[in-house]
Amino acid sequence: MPSTRFPDESHMTRWSRIVSSDPCTYCLERRSDTVDHIRARSQGGRNQDNRIGACARCNSHKASHSMLAFLRTHGYPVRLY
């Protein structure tokens, strides 16, 4: 499969462009128009392997909370396997 890289495009920009066509990881209702850190950077989360697509609304409501705390607080079903 050919590369989708564009000249002078940062990794984060490229990643954002790819997930923007996916639904929000949290609500599944809106388009992923932001990149959310699963573990907040303020809580020690790094960029590598710590990002998901999220709509701006869910991303701003999650803020620096953990993913599990956000899902429980906002009434999303949580299934741990």
Secondary structure, DSSP 4 states (H G I P E B T S, - for coil): ------TT--HHHHHHHHHTTSBPTTTSSSB--EEEESS-GGGT--STT-EEEE-HHHHHHHTTS-HHHHHHHTT------
